[in-house]
Structures are given as C-alpha cells and as structure tokens.
C-alpha cells in the first residue's frame, strides 16, 4: 500500500458512552489463572476491537485439528462476498474429495451439492469431504487451496500458522496458535451471514431422498450457552479437544479459543468460564456496521472519478462496565494516487478512532464497488465535457 495521507475531511466528535478502560484492556493481563487450567493454550478477545481479555500460551504452535476449517470457511465467505461463488451453485464431488476420512457427510464421487449444503456440512457436521469439495471448487485442487490458506494467513500477519490441508486431518508441519485462530475467527465473523451456518445446532442434507443425512453441531455450546453461534470444534488424538467459540450478548461479540483440553467436558467448561468473564466485566458500544459509507477517494483513469469507501468490518469501542467518557474523534486516512482498476473490497484508506489524542482503534476502509479502467473514449468524453463546462 502506498504512503497514506491524513485527510482531515472527517474529524468529528460525538458523544457516546465510551470507556476509559480501553487502553488497559489492550494488554489485559490474565485476570484469573483458574479460568483455563486444563488446556495447553487459550485466548479470549472482543471481536470488533480485537482486544485481548485473557491469554495463556497464545503463540504456542499446536495442531488445530478441525478448527482449520475456520480458514476454509473464511475463503468460502470471501469468494461469496467477491461474487466468485453463489450459494445455489452446484459443486461436483471428486473421487479425491469423497475419499476423505474422519468426520464426513459421506459424499459419493460425482455427487452434486449446492455451496449452501456443503457449507452446512462443513460448519455443522465438520465434513472433511465437504471441505475438500469446496477447496477444489474455489482453487482447482486442495493443494492450490492450501496455498491460498497460507497466503491469507500471511496477509493477516499471522506468524504461528502453517496449513498442510483444508480439513485439519493430522499432517506433519500443520499447526496454528490460539492467537492466530482467534484472528481467523475475527475475520470470518465480519460476515454476519456465516453464523447462520455455524450457529445452527442441527440440520439435514439430502432431504426428500432415501439418503437423508442428519447433521448435529459438534459445538454443543450452540445449544446450551445462550448467545453462542459458532465457530468450530476440533479433535484428533494429538490435538486433544479444541474449540473456537463465539457468543454475542447485549451487542458485544467475543471469541474464546481453547487448544488441547483433555476432555470435551473440560473444554466446554473452560470456554464457558471465559465467556462468563467477558460478559460480566466488559461491554462494547457499536459505532459502525460493516459496509457503512465513511468517505470517498478519487480514482485516476477510472470509469468512475471516485469510489465510495466503506467499513470492512463492524466497528465498536470496548468498555469496562460502568466506565464512560465522551468526545471520540474520527480521522480518515486516504490512500493517495489511486489508479484504476480497483477491486471491490480493496483497501484504500483507514479509519482511526481517538480519545484525548490516544488511538483507540484502527480499521481498514475498502472500496464498496469495483472500478474498471476507463477507455480512451471515456477519457476523451470526460475531457470534452470539462472543456464545455469551463467555456
């Protein structure tokens, strides 16, 4: 990204109940070691700000098992958002995809399911065959898809993650960390639609056939903890019991990750403690929803002269319960010398929220729509129009 300039086009103060505890929360020390005693690593974050509320061995590299599918689902949602994939598109199952072991929805070679059905198979049933079928549809092969997964992890700045497959099946050199998994879930959950899948406790595939298949969510907290609507469990003999969970209450969404719990009961109990802690101690105040127009940027040699910039994710300010202040400043930084073509979702600016001169959070602003490069005819007409108006 080229050097950004600060456009004080949008520096506005408004009054909302915001916390003085934000800075302290950014480096929140473990509040209670007993929250997670029976797991190798753990983390608790608030989704919108990414603030860490609890941490234990967060950068330890460990096998993530089927939590790997969080990245698989993220790339599916990216493809949907970019218009490269549609929910009703039918995907044909290859021999290779159908051969996956472990958790599966028992796809047969040549069987077709819609993207919607396969996503349910991944999110609810943790189907390895469904994950590979989608990987092949998006990238052409699982190997190429894994390259996309690792590229995405690198783009996100994740340093403790290397993927070897799209499923989480045991593979040498396949690892992640509690911190990285939380960041993947944070990115995935910017797509509100994904919780329609991850938050469903049970569903059916192949309905109205003699092969009706019952899906039951491997994340039991979806049913038993109010507000939990994702994201993904994981288990192998090496990884033990893992879970990346998310819950939303009173407008605040948090993400809790556990690696290496000895039993599913202890995994769920510790996740529950983390969620209880977050909701009892913190609150968030939503500022913007995802895809809200914040500013505009000029486009050189484009079919359009400028592009609308929108929020790339929901934006909130985190508070300790009971603490509040006012006068939050909004500063928009715009990328300079932007030339067409630009793609929908391309980062072209940054939104910064400040309080008393201190930065509370920073979030990317992205192009709302693609802008194609103008033809010589478009540029000639534009020049002629400008000449006529000035005459």
KOLSE-935543 format. One record per residue (C-alpha): residue in three letters; chain; x, y, z. Coordinates in pm, whole numbers. Each point is the difference from the previous one (the first is absolute). Last residue first. Layout:
REM KOLSE-935543
> type|mol|X|Y|Z
> ALA|A|X|Y|Z $
...
This chain:
REM KOLSE-935543
> type|mol|X|Y|Z
> UNK|A|-1610|2760|-2168 $
> UNK|A|72|-184|324 $
> UNK|A|-297|-236|-36 $
> UNK|A|85|-73|-364 $
> UNK|A|365|-81|84 $
> UNK|A|-99|-232|286 $
> UNK|A|-241|-187|-228 $
> UNK|A|270|-32|-268 $
> UNK|A|247|-143|251 $
> UNK|A|-259|-249|128 $
> UNK|A|-92|-101|-356 $
> UNK|A|369|-54|-82 $
> UNK|A|55|-204|319 $
> UNK|A|-294|-228|-76 $
> UNK|A|119|-42|-361 $
> UNK|A|354|-82|116 $
> UNK|A|-155|-276|210 $
> UNK|A|-43|42|376 $
> UNK|A|145|-263|235 $
> UNK|A|-265|-187|195 $
> UNK|A|-124|102|343 $
> UNK|A|-106|-281|233 $
> UNK|A|-251|84|272 $
> UNK|A|-5|95|367 $
> UNK|A|374|59|3 $
> UNK|A|152|-69|341 $
> UNK|A|62|187|325 $
> UNK|A|231|-178|241 $
> UNK|A|-33|24|380 $
> UNK|A|201|178|268 $
> UNK|A|-88|5|367 $
> UNK|A|14|208|315 $
> UNK|A|280|234|-104 $
> UNK|A|84|254|271 $
> UNK|A|-46|372|-60 $
> UNK|A|-268|36|267 $
> UNK|A|-192|-288|-161 $
> UNK|A|77|-111|-350 $
> UNK|A|-175|-212|-264 $
> UNK|A|194|-67|-318 $
> UNK|A|-156|-96|-333 $
> UNK|A|241|-114|-269 $
> UNK|A|9|32|-374 $
> UNK|A|3|-171|-337 $
> UNK|A|-20|-369|91 $
> UNK|A|-144|-194|-294 $
> UNK|A|-341|-149|84 $
> UNK|A|-138|43|-351 $
> UNK|A|295|15|-236 $
> UNK|A|183|299|-137 $
> UNK|A|94|61|-362 $
> UNK|A|73|282|10 $
> UNK|A|256|222|168 $
> UNK|A|16|125|358 $
> UNK|A|264|272|39 $
> UNK|A|-53|37|375 $
> UNK|A|-146|-242|254 $
> UNK|A|-236|178|237 $
> UNK|A|30|30|379 $
> UNK|A|-330|77|170 $
> UNK|A|0|135|355 $
> UNK|A|-291|-40|242 $
> UNK|A|26|163|341 $
> UNK|A|-184|-129|306 $
> UNK|A|-130|267|235 $
> UNK|A|-158|-191|288 $
> UNK|A|87|-203|307 $
> UNK|A|-130|-319|159 $
> UNK|A|91|-259|260 $
> UNK|A|-279|-219|141 $
> UNK|A|105|-322|-167 $
> UNK|A|350|18|-141 $
> UNK|A|-45|126|-351 $
> UNK|A|80|-108|-355 $
> UNK|A|-64|231|-295 $
> UNK|A|-177|-142|-301 $
> UNK|A|57|-40|-372 $
> UNK|A|-162|-274|-209 $
> UNK|A|226|-102|-289 $
> UNK|A|137|133|-329 $
> UNK|A|-155|343|50 $
> UNK|A|-84|170|-325 $
> UNK|A|181|221|-248 $
> UNK|A|-197|129|-297 $
> UNK|A|202|28|-318 $
> UNK|A|85|301|-213 $
> UNK|A|25|117|-359 $
> UNK|A|-183|-303|-137 $
> UNK|A|109|-176|-318 $
> UNK|A|347|35|151 $
> UNK|A|303|192|-120 $
> UNK|A|89|125|350 $
> UNK|A|-241|-85|280 $
> UNK|A|-82|255|269 $
> UNK|A|-89|-139|343 $
> UNK|A|-333|23|181 $
> UNK|A|-90|-19|369 $
> UNK|A|-175|-196|274 $
> UNK|A|-260|-214|-179 $
> UNK|A|-121|-278|233 $
> UNK|A|97|-348|-128 $
> UNK|A|35|-160|347 $
> UNK|A|-192|176|275 $
> UNK|A|138|308|166 $
> UNK|A|39|131|357 $
> UNK|A|-113|-292|214 $
> UNK|A|58|49|374 $
> UNK|A|163|-299|163 $
> UNK|A|-30|-145|349 $
> UNK|A|241|-162|242 $
> UNK|A|24|-173|339 $
> UNK|A|-295|-240|32 $
> UNK|A|-25|-77|-372 $
> UNK|A|369|-76|-37 $
> UNK|A|26|-210|316 $
> UNK|A|-303|-211|-88 $
> UNK|A|146|-65|-347 $
> UNK|A|333|-109|146 $
> UNK|A|-164|-223|260 $
> UNK|A|-218|-161|-268 $
> UNK|A|308|-72|-213 $
> UNK|A|150|-170|305 $
> UNK|A|-306|-217|59 $
> UNK|A|-24|-89|-369 $
> UNK|A|359|-122|-19 $
> UNK|A|-32|-181|332 $
> UNK|A|-305|-191|-127 $
> UNK|A|160|-72|-337 $
> UNK|A|291|-168|180 $
> UNK|A|377|58|36 $
> UNK|A|-2|361|-128 $
> UNK|A|262|57|-268 $
> UNK|A|-74|341|-148 $
> UNK|A|-276|233|122 $
> UNK|A|-118|314|-179 $
> UNK|A|-253|261|111 $
> UNK|A|-151|264|-227 $
> UNK|A|-216|288|121 $
> UNK|A|-294|188|-151 $
> UNK|A|-154|293|185 $
> UNK|A|-343|131|-100 $
> UNK|A|-170|-98|325 $
> UNK|A|129|-356|-35 $
> UNK|A|181|-172|-285 $
> UNK|A|191|-324|23 $
> UNK|A|296|-150|-182 $
> UNK|A|179|-329|46 $
> UNK|A|329|-135|-134 $
> UNK|A|25|-348|145 $
> UNK|A|263|-265|54 $
> UNK|A|-1|-346|154 $
> UNK|A|320|-203|-39 $
> UNK|A|240|116|-273 $
> UNK|A|191|-328|-23 $
> UNK|A|-293|-243|20 $
> UNK|A|-198|231|-226 $
> UNK|A|-275|244|88 $
> UNK|A|-125|336|-119 $
> UNK|A|-302|221|59 $
> UNK|A|-110|295|-208 $
> UNK|A|-180|338|21 $
> UNK|A|-264|63|98 $
> UNK|A|-333|147|108 $
> UNK|A|23|22|379 $
> UNK|A|-251|254|131 $
> UNK|A|-152|-213|274 $
> UNK|A|226|-295|89 $
> UNK|A|-159|-349|-34 $
> UNK|A|-93|-39|-365 $
> UNK|A|291|169|-175 $
> UNK|A|210|-118|296 $
> UNK|A|-20|-351|-150 $
> UNK|A|254|86|-269 $
> UNK|A|5|-323|-204 $
> UNK|A|-320|124|-163 $
> UNK|A|-231|-283|-97 $
> UNK|A|-65|-72|-369 $
> UNK|A|-251|-269|-93 $
> UNK|A|30|-152|-347 $
> UNK|A|-298|-98|-217 $
> UNK|A|115|-277|-235 $
> UNK|A|-346|-122|-110 $
> UNK|A|-62|345|-140 $
> UNK|A|-229|289|96 $
> UNK|A|282|163|193 $
> UNK|A|352|-68|-125 $
> UNK|A|148|200|288 $
> UNK|A|-163|68|335 $
> UNK|A|48|251|281 $
> UNK|A|105|25|362 $
> UNK|A|153|250|240 $
> UNK|A|21|298|-234 $
> UNK|A|236|273|109 $
> UNK|A|282|-81|-243 $
> UNK|A|-232|15|-302 $
> UNK|A|-217|308|55 $
> UNK|A|308|127|184 $
> UNK|A|168|47|-339 $
> UNK|A|-247|267|-109 $
> UNK|A|150|261|232 $
> UNK|A|320|1|-206 $
> UNK|A|236|191|228 $
> UNK|A|-5|-329|187 $
> UNK|A|257|-157|-232 $
> UNK|A|258|269|77 $
> UNK|A|-40|-39|376 $
> UNK|A|5|-379|-39 $
> UNK|A|331|24|-182 $
> UNK|A|134|236|268 $
> UNK|A|-109|-240|275 $
> UNK|A|174|-288|-180 $
> UNK|A|319|205|-23 $
> UNK|A|0|77|371 $
> UNK|A|-77|-357|107 $
> UNK|A|275|-132|-223 $
> UNK|A|33|-185|-330 $
> UNK|A|151|-321|-135 $
> UNK|A|42|-234|-296 $
> UNK|A|371|-94|-22 $
> UNK|A|-68|-373|-17 $
> UNK|A|-361|-73|-87 $
> UNK|A|-294|-111|214 $
> UNK|A|-339|86|-159 $
> UNK|A|-69|369|45 $
> UNK|A|-225|21|-305 $
> UNK|A|142|234|-263 $
> UNK|A|349|-153|-1 $
> UNK|A|363|82|83 $
> UNK|A|-61|328|180 $
> UNK|A|269|202|174 $
> UNK|A|-86|238|283 $
> UNK|A|198|176|273 $
> UNK|A|84|324|-181 $
> UNK|A|-343|136|-92 $
> UNK|A|37|340|-166 $
> UNK|A|-339|-14|-171 $
> UNK|A|167|-6|-341 $
> UNK|A|209|-295|120 $
> UNK|A|-308|-193|108 $
> UNK|A|-164|77|-335 $
> UNK|A|305|-130|-186 $
> UNK|A|-2|-315|214 $
> UNK|A|-365|-67|-81 $
> UNK|A|48|79|-369 $
> UNK|A|289|-249|-17 $
> UNK|A|-229|-250|171 $
> UNK|A|-252|63|-279 $
> UNK|A|262|-81|-263 $
> UNK|A|71|-332|172 $
> UNK|A|-371|-72|42 $
> UNK|A|-47|36|-374 $
> UNK|A|-171|235|-243 $
> UNK|A|10|298|236 $
> UNK|A|-363|75|87 $
> UNK|A|-171|-322|-112 $
> UNK|A|284|-220|125 $
> UNK|A|-9|160|344 $
> UNK|A|-378|-37|7 $
> UNK|A|23|-375|-65 $
> UNK|A|284|-21|254 $
> UNK|A|-212|160|273 $
> UNK|A|-301|-218|-83 $
> UNK|A|212|-316|24 $
> UNK|A|140|113|335 $
> UNK|A|-352|52|133 $
> UNK|A|0|198|323 $
> UNK|A|-372|-77|42 $
> UNK|A|-128|348|77 $
> UNK|A|242|235|-175 $
> UNK|A|131|-238|-267 $
> UNK|A|-319|-181|-96 $
> UNK|A|-194|322|24 $
> UNK|A|251|157|-238 $
> UNK|A|-46|-297|-232 $
> UNK|A|-375|53|-5 $
> UNK|A|28|374|-73 $
> UNK|A|263|-62|-268 $
> UNK|A|-252|-230|-166 $
> UNK|A|53|-375|-10 $
> UNK|A|94|-229|-285 $
> UNK|A|106|-362|27 $
> UNK|A|261|-109|-255 $
> UNK|A|199|-203|250 $
> UNK|A|-220|-53|309 $
> UNK|A|-17|242|289 $
> UNK|A|-14|-167|339 $
> UNK|A|-66|309|216 $
> UNK|A|339|-39|160 $
> UNK|A|194|3|324 $
> UNK|A|313|-213|-36 $
> UNK|A|91|-129|-344 $
> UNK|A|11|180|-334 $
> UNK|A|-56|-222|-305 $
> UNK|A|-297|198|-134 $
> UNK|A|222|302|-55 $
> UNK|A|248|-210|-200 $
> UNK|A|-262|-164|-219 $
> UNK|A|-133|347|-80 $
> UNK|A|-329|145|125 $
> UNK|A|-185|236|-236 $
> UNK|A|-97|342|129 $
> UNK|A|-343|149|-69 $
> UNK|A|-36|378|20 $
> UNK|A|-286|112|226 $
> UNK|A|219|184|248 $
> UNK|A|188|187|-271 $
> UNK|A|376|25|-52 $
> UNK|A|236|250|-159 $
> UNK|A|-222|293|102 $
> UNK|A|268|153|221 $
> UNK|A|-206|-56|315 $
> UNK|A|-62|-365|-90 $
> UNK|A|371|-55|-66 $
> UNK|A|92|165|330 $
> UNK|A|-260|-217|176 $
> UNK|A|157|-315|-145 $
> UNK|A|348|124|94 $
> UNK|A|-119|57|357 $
> UNK|A|-164|-343|12 $
> UNK|A|332|-170|-81 $
> UNK|A|175|224|253 $
> UNK|A|-246|-107|269 $
> UNK|A|36|-355|-134 $
> UNK|A|339|-25|170 $
> UNK|A|-200|-18|325 $
> UNK|A|-29|-361|-118 $
> UNK|A|333|-97|160 $
> UNK|A|186|308|125 $
> UNK|A|338|-171|50 $
> UNK|A|208|223|231 $
> UNK|A|241|292|-29 $
> UNK|A|8|191|329 $
> UNK|A|-71|366|-72 $
> UNK|A|-288|43|246 $
> UNK|A|168|-178|289 $
> UNK|A|-285|119|224 $
> UNK|A|-199|316|-73 $
> UNK|A|-298|192|129 $
> UNK|A|-177|321|-105 $
> UNK|A|191|55|-324 $
> UNK|A|-147|290|-195 $
> UNK|A|-83|-88|-360 $
> UNK|A|-206|318|-26 $
> UNK|A|-315|-144|-160 $
> UNK|A|37|-356|125 $
> UNK|A|82|35|370 $
> UNK|A|271|-252|77 $
> UNK|A|53|-305|222 $
> UNK|A|304|-224|-43 $
> UNK|A|105|-350|93 $
> UNK|A|294|-240|4 $
> UNK|A|92|-349|119 $
> UNK|A|-326|-65|177 $
> UNK|A|-119|-98|349 $
> UNK|A|68|314|203 $
> UNK|A|-199|255|-196 $
> UNK|A|-204|239|214 $
> UNK|A|205|-99|304 $
> UNK|A|279|240|-94 $
> UNK|A|-231|291|70 $
> UNK|A|24|343|-155 $
> UNK|A|270|-95|-253 $
> UNK|A|151|338|-78 $
> UNK|A|-189|235|-228 $
> UNK|A|231|160|-252 $
> UNK|A|-269|164|-213 $
> UNK|A|-228|11|306 $
> UNK|A|205|273|164 $
> UNK|A|-38|221|-304 $
> UNK|A|-376|-56|-15 $
> UNK|A|-77|69|367 $
> UNK|A|-109|362|-43 $
> UNK|A|-316|-139|-155 $
> UNK|A|-239|157|-246 $
> UNK|A|-357|116|60 $
> UNK|A|-63|196|-318 $
> UNK|A|48|368|-75 $
> UNK|A|129|108|-337 $
> UNK|A|314|154|-136 $
> UNK|A|71|14|-367 $
> UNK|A|314|-3|-204 $
> UNK|A|-111|-95|-348 $
> UNK|A|179|187|-269 $
> UNK|A|314|13|210 $
> UNK|A|152|-205|-276 $
> UNK|A|312|-155|144 $
> UNK|A|223|-114|-277 $
> UNK|A|80|-363|-75 $
> UNK|A|323|-122|-155 $
> UNK|A|-64|-266|-256 $
> UNK|A|-137|-340|99 $
